[in-house]
Amino acid sequence: MIALALPATNEGGFVPPAIEEMHLPEIFPWGADYGTGVGKQMLLVVLSVIIIAVIFVRASRKGQLVPGRLQFLGEFGYGFVRNGIAKDVIGERDFLKFVPFLFALFFFIIVNNIYGAIPFIQLPSFSHPGGAYLLAAIVYFTWIGVGIKKHGMKYFVKATVPSGVPWYILPVLVPIEIISNFLVRPITHSLRLFATMMSGHLIVMLAGAGIEYLLVLQDNIILQASSVLVLVGGIAMYMLEALIMVLQAYVFTLLTAIYIQGALADDH
């Protein structure tokens, strides 16, 4: 693990890293005052698209009966999303048309998350809320569009009026369904990804700052020795964060498939 060397002290002692220190200044600061500067995260997002395109184009270019490593990786990744998410959740009748979307979504998220585990980069793109909100918005309008295409404007009735519910409960239940499906769902979909990436990255930064403070900036040998415990804990959290990076890509894509399946379903 490459711990980020952050200023950990001032005259008063240890100062933990702040959230602002997670995001580096814009590389090309034109328009930074209006939030339009080009920063490290934006470049990493663009790089992720190039990485995914290169890997899967090369993996599918020369198909062989006995696949090589790259072809096996491509087929395994495609099969996992196709069969393990799209087919199992959406169903055999409708799943194929959504496989490209779910496939692109899964690998786009996983590559941008794994950045946080790569030394010297160590910055998950979705530790910034903007990317997570935009991704959730794309998914939001996708499953609403799928519902309207399948059911017409009656979709909004199907999505907010559960079948088989007594009429006298509907005045209470319908507002809850509207808030849950059309307001809470996209917010939690984005915040789940953003919060886990930000918190995991912040914990690793905190461990790095703590190691620097105890090992480098302290004269007490006992405190210096205790930095080993912080290092062990930091490595454990680093490995946990790497696992969560993959898990969150799966959860985000799985929920997307669930929302699409719900939009296609005849009954709510």
C-alpha positions as CSV (number, residue, x, y, z in Angstrom):
1,M,0.0,0.0,0.0
2,I,1.3,3.4,-0.9
3,A,0.1,5.7,1.9
4,L,-0.5,9.3,0.9
5,A,1.9,11.6,2.7
6,L,-0.2,14.4,3.9
7,P,0.5,17.2,6.2
8,A,-0.5,15.6,9.5
9,T,0.5,18.1,12.1
10,N,0.6,21.7,13.0
11,E,1.8,23.3,16.2
12,G,-1.1,21.8,18.1
13,G,-0.5,18.2,17.1
14,F,-2.2,15.7,14.8
15,V,-4.6,17.1,12.2
16,P,-6.5,14.4,10.2
17,P,-6.9,14.8,6.5
18,A,-10.0,16.7,5.3
19,I,-12.3,15.7,2.6
20,E,-11.1,18.7,0.5
21,E,-7.6,17.0,0.3
22,M,-9.1,14.0,-1.5
23,H,-9.6,15.9,-4.7
24,L,-6.6,17.5,-6.3
25,P,-6.7,20.9,-7.9
26,E,-7.7,21.2,-11.6
27,I,-4.9,20.4,-14.0
28,F,-6.3,22.8,-16.5
29,P,-8.0,25.4,-14.3
30,W,-9.8,27.4,-17.0
31,G,-13.3,27.9,-15.7
32,A,-12.5,26.4,-12.3
33,D,-14.5,29.2,-10.5
34,Y,-17.6,27.8,-12.2
35,G,-16.8,24.1,-11.6
36,T,-15.7,23.5,-15.3
37,G,-12.0,23.0,-14.8
38,V,-10.4,19.8,-16.0
39,G,-9.1,17.8,-13.0
40,K,-7.4,14.5,-12.3
41,Q,-10.7,12.7,-11.9
42,M,-12.0,13.9,-15.3
43,L,-8.9,12.6,-17.0
44,L,-9.2,9.3,-15.1
45,V,-12.8,8.9,-16.3
46,V,-11.7,9.4,-19.9
47,L,-8.8,7.0,-19.4
48,S,-11.2,4.4,-18.1
49,V,-13.2,4.5,-21.3
50,I,-10.0,4.0,-23.4
51,I,-8.9,1.1,-21.1
52,I,-12.2,-0.7,-21.4
53,A,-12.4,-0.2,-25.1
54,V,-8.9,-1.5,-25.8
55,I,-9.2,-4.5,-23.5
56,F,-12.5,-5.8,-24.9
57,V,-11.7,-4.9,-28.5
58,R,-8.5,-6.9,-28.3
59,A,-10.2,-9.7,-26.4
60,S,-12.8,-10.1,-29.1
61,R,-10.7,-9.5,-32.2
62,K,-9.3,-13.0,-32.7
63,G,-11.7,-15.5,-31.3
64,Q,-10.2,-18.9,-30.8
65,L,-11.8,-22.2,-29.8
66,V,-9.3,-22.5,-26.9
67,P,-9.3,-18.9,-25.6
68,G,-6.1,-17.1,-24.5
69,R,-5.9,-15.2,-21.3
70,L,-7.3,-11.9,-22.7
71,Q,-10.1,-13.7,-24.6
72,F,-11.0,-15.7,-21.5
73,L,-11.1,-12.5,-19.4
74,G,-13.4,-10.8,-22.0
75,E,-15.7,-13.8,-22.3
76,F,-15.9,-14.3,-18.5
77,G,-16.7,-10.6,-17.9
78,Y,-19.4,-10.6,-20.6
79,G,-20.9,-13.9,-19.4
80,F,-21.0,-12.7,-15.8
81,V,-23.0,-9.6,-16.7
82,R,-25.1,-11.3,-19.3
83,N,-26.1,-14.4,-17.3
84,G,-25.4,-13.4,-13.7
85,I,-27.1,-10.1,-13.8
86,A,-29.2,-9.4,-16.9
87,K,-30.7,-12.8,-17.6
88,D,-31.2,-13.7,-13.9
89,V,-32.9,-10.4,-13.0
90,I,-34.6,-9.2,-16.1
91,G,-35.7,-12.6,-17.4
92,E,-35.0,-14.5,-20.6
93,R,-37.6,-12.7,-22.7
94,D,-36.3,-9.2,-22.5
95,F,-32.7,-9.3,-21.1
96,L,-30.6,-9.3,-24.3
97,K,-31.4,-5.8,-25.3
98,F,-30.1,-4.5,-22.0
99,V,-26.9,-6.5,-21.8
100,P,-24.7,-3.9,-23.6
101,F,-25.9,-1.1,-21.2
102,L,-25.4,-3.2,-18.1
103,F,-22.0,-4.5,-19.4
104,A,-20.7,-1.0,-20.1
105,L,-22.1,0.2,-16.7
106,F,-20.5,-2.6,-14.7
107,F,-17.0,-2.2,-16.2
108,F,-17.1,1.6,-16.3
109,I,-17.7,1.6,-12.5
110,I,-15.3,-1.1,-11.6
111,V,-12.4,0.5,-13.5
112,N,-13.0,3.9,-12.0
113,N,-13.3,2.3,-8.6
114,I,-10.1,0.3,-8.9
115,Y,-8.2,3.4,-9.5
116,G,-8.3,3.9,-5.7
117,A,-6.3,0.7,-5.2
118,I,-3.5,1.6,-7.7
119,P,-0.4,3.1,-6.2
120,F,0.3,6.7,-7.2
121,I,-3.2,7.1,-8.7
122,Q,-5.2,6.1,-5.6
123,L,-8.2,8.2,-6.4
124,P,-11.6,6.5,-7.1
125,S,-13.4,8.6,-9.7
126,F,-16.7,8.2,-7.8
127,S,-15.3,9.5,-4.5
128,H,-16.5,12.8,-6.1
129,P,-20.3,13.1,-5.9
130,G,-20.7,14.6,-9.4
131,G,-19.9,11.4,-11.3
132,A,-22.1,9.2,-9.1
133,Y,-25.1,11.6,-9.5
134,L,-24.7,11.7,-13.2
135,L,-24.5,7.9,-13.5
136,A,-27.5,7.5,-11.3
137,A,-29.4,10.1,-13.4
138,I,-28.6,8.1,-16.6
139,V,-30.0,5.0,-15.0
140,Y,-33.0,6.9,-13.7
141,F,-34.1,8.1,-17.1
142,T,-33.3,4.8,-18.6
143,W,-35.7,2.7,-16.5
144,I,-38.4,5.4,-16.6
145,G,-38.0,5.4,-20.4
146,V,-38.2,1.6,-20.5
147,G,-41.4,1.8,-18.4
148,I,-43.0,4.4,-20.7
149,K,-42.1,2.5,-23.8
150,K,-43.6,-0.7,-22.5
151,H,-46.7,0.6,-20.8
152,G,-47.2,4.2,-22.1
153,M,-48.1,6.9,-19.6
154,K,-49.9,4.2,-17.6
155,Y,-46.5,3.2,-16.3
156,F,-46.6,6.0,-13.7
157,V,-49.9,4.5,-12.4
158,K,-48.4,1.0,-12.3
159,A,-45.3,2.3,-10.5
160,T,-47.2,4.1,-7.8
161,V,-50.5,2.2,-7.3
162,P,-49.8,-1.3,-6.0
163,S,-52.2,-3.9,-7.3
164,G,-54.6,-5.7,-4.8
165,V,-54.4,-2.9,-2.2
166,P,-57.7,-1.7,-0.7
167,W,-58.8,1.7,-2.1
168,Y,-58.9,3.4,1.4
169,I,-55.2,2.7,1.9
170,L,-54.2,4.3,-1.4
171,P,-54.3,8.0,-0.3
172,V,-51.5,7.1,2.2
173,L,-49.6,4.5,0.1
174,V,-49.5,6.3,-3.3
175,P,-47.5,9.4,-2.0
176,I,-45.1,7.0,-0.3
177,E,-44.6,5.1,-3.5
178,I,-44.0,8.3,-5.5
179,I,-41.4,9.4,-3.0
180,S,-39.8,6.0,-2.8
181,N,-39.7,5.2,-6.5
182,F,-39.0,8.6,-8.1
183,L,-37.1,10.6,-5.4
184,V,-35.5,8.3,-2.9
185,R,-34.4,5.6,-5.3
186,P,-32.1,7.7,-7.6
187,I,-30.6,9.5,-4.5
188,T,-29.8,6.3,-2.7
189,H,-28.5,4.7,-5.9
190,S,-25.9,7.5,-6.3
191,L,-25.1,8.1,-2.6
192,R,-24.4,4.4,-2.0
193,L,-21.6,4.4,-4.6
194,F,-20.2,7.8,-3.7
195,A,-20.3,7.4,0.1
196,T,-18.5,4.0,0.0
197,M,-15.8,5.2,-2.3
198,M,-15.3,8.5,-0.4
199,S,-15.3,6.9,3.1
200,G,-12.9,4.0,2.1
201,H,-10.5,6.4,0.5
202,L,-10.6,8.8,3.4
203,I,-9.8,6.0,5.9
204,V,-6.7,5.0,3.9
205,M,-5.7,8.7,3.8
206,L,-6.2,8.8,7.6
207,A,-4.1,5.7,8.1
208,G,-1.3,7.2,6.0
209,A,-1.4,10.5,7.9
210,G,-1.4,8.6,11.2
211,I,1.7,6.6,10.2
212,E,3.5,9.7,9.2
213,Y,2.6,11.4,12.5
214,L,3.6,8.5,14.7
215,L,6.7,7.3,12.9
216,V,8.3,10.5,11.5
217,L,7.0,13.4,13.7
218,Q,7.3,11.8,17.1
219,D,10.4,11.2,19.3
220,N,8.7,8.7,21.7
221,I,9.8,5.2,20.7
222,I,6.5,3.7,22.0
223,L,4.5,6.0,19.8
224,Q,6.8,5.2,16.9
225,A,6.4,1.5,17.5
226,S,2.6,1.9,17.6
227,S,2.7,3.1,14.0
228,V,3.1,-0.6,13.0
229,L,-0.4,-1.3,14.4
230,V,-1.7,1.6,12.3
231,L,0.1,0.2,9.3
232,V,-1.5,-3.2,9.8
233,G,-4.9,-1.7,10.2
234,G,-4.4,0.5,7.2
235,I,-3.4,-2.4,5.0
236,A,-6.5,-4.3,6.2
237,M,-8.7,-1.3,5.4
238,Y,-7.0,-1.0,2.0
239,M,-7.8,-4.6,1.2
240,L,-11.4,-4.2,2.4
241,E,-11.7,-1.1,0.3
242,A,-10.5,-3.0,-2.8
243,L,-13.2,-5.6,-2.2
244,I,-15.8,-2.9,-1.8
245,M,-14.7,-1.3,-5.1
246,V,-15.7,-4.5,-6.9
247,L,-18.8,-5.1,-4.8
248,Q,-20.2,-1.6,-5.4
249,A,-19.8,-2.0,-9.2
250,Y,-21.9,-5.2,-8.9
251,V,-24.5,-3.7,-6.6
252,F,-25.0,-0.6,-8.7
253,T,-25.4,-2.7,-11.9
254,L,-27.6,-5.2,-10.1
255,L,-29.9,-2.5,-8.8
256,T,-30.1,-1.1,-12.3
257,A,-31.2,-4.4,-13.7
258,I,-33.8,-4.7,-10.9
259,Y,-35.2,-1.2,-11.7
260,I,-35.4,-2.1,-15.4
261,Q,-37.2,-5.4,-14.6
262,G,-39.6,-3.5,-12.4
263,A,-40.4,-1.1,-15.3
264,L,-41.0,-4.0,-17.6
265,A,-43.2,-5.9,-15.2
266,D,-47.0,-6.0,-15.8
267,D,-47.8,-5.8,-12.1
268,H,-46.3,-3.6,-9.4
